[in-house]
Amino acid sequence: MKSPDPAKFRSEVLPNYQFELPSLTLGCAMLEGEPVSDSQIRVPLKMLNRHGLIAGATGTGKTKTLQVFAERLSAAGVPSLLMDLKGDLSGIAAPGEPKDFIKKRQAHIGEPYKPGSCPVEFLSLSGKKGLQLRATVSEFGPVLFSKMLGLNDTQSGIVSIIFKYCDDNRLPLLDLKDFRAVVNHLTGPAKKEVEAQYGRLASSSTGTILRKLLALEQQGADLFFGERSFEVSDLCRTTTDGAGVVSIVRLMDIQDKPRLFSTFMLAMLSEIYASFPEIGDMDQPKLAIFIDEAHLIFEEASKELQDQLEAIIKLIRSKGVGIYFCTQNPDDVPEAILGQLGLKIQHALRAFTAKDRKAIKLAAENFPLTKYYDTAEELTTLGIGEALVSALGPKGRPTPLVRTLLCAPRSRMGVLKAKEEAAIRSTSLLAEKYEKTLDPNSAFEILQTKLQNAAGDSPTSVI
């Protein structure tokens, strides 16, 4: 490939990243491995509900790119939700340090380095190091709950009967012990009555449902299901000075529980889609969601779960929500979902094996054709904090591919100290709302009382 003409590069490529609309600066263009002066690469805020991908091998700067993106959205008044599986995103709550190499990078980009932090709320699925996130079984509904368990059509039909029976008999399904109690009740004391009214409940199917429920519990789902349910509107908060709040879900203690992670993500996305109003295209997103280590969702998700995720991602854009997957290789994201992602930020990939070289070739084909770069070669020569970028312009057309020297985070590129974390959690405006576990009278307690009354106050239990 002959050396590209810098003058043509400036006239043909760079105008595609300059907008009159409000936009975020990602970095500056690079040509033949060197930064190009006065060549800031920007993406319009208006198009950031078209979803995106941040990919690259370990150690290439993906997480810092995610951090830059989130902090700049916050400064623009856009709240975000970050999934922190490695524990290295808490630094966004503290100002960074103006080190020499950072100042040099920012000088190339043409943007002075100004340390800054973001308003942060820490959340958790286990109740450790953040506010406990919860949802009720009834909020999932029979279809989503069945998909989460990976049930077949027959088993899903039984779950629908269970939900219908609970609706008809005013049995609230809040947590997993409620669901198990109802299954045992319908296959025991109420079996004849239920089958006469709703249809046969095969013991083999109900047994499978209970076994899959147990497997989910063993991954910690019993902590997730219950009251008080987290209201997704609380993710869309801004501060009094207009900065978007960054909600960080601390997931370091569930890395070995991918089913719980995928269940949570599906529940969160489904609730956002169901509760957020249709708003069409706005000047900027209402909420941005960043899913780090996204491969964990797709590795453990059943085909039914993946289909559900694909449907939500296609439709949630009109709710003003942008979803960004952060993972090592674009292949980690199913092709049907990858095709929905408007912004692609691709860090370096490693070519250690034949399989790696094949993956690099496929990754190169995900980008627009360009006469200024050998895309496959660029993917193996990108430095830390450099990436190939392609976005969507204001009219929805893909921008030309450009190698980009990315901005450094304004916030800390490291974790908070324990005292700093504790200070942030102590000032949480949501703590009073979510810190207490509620256990109202629901299906478990109601059925327990019925059996005790029927047995003359005997202590018989339904579980």
Disulfide bonds with the S-S distance in Angstrom:
none
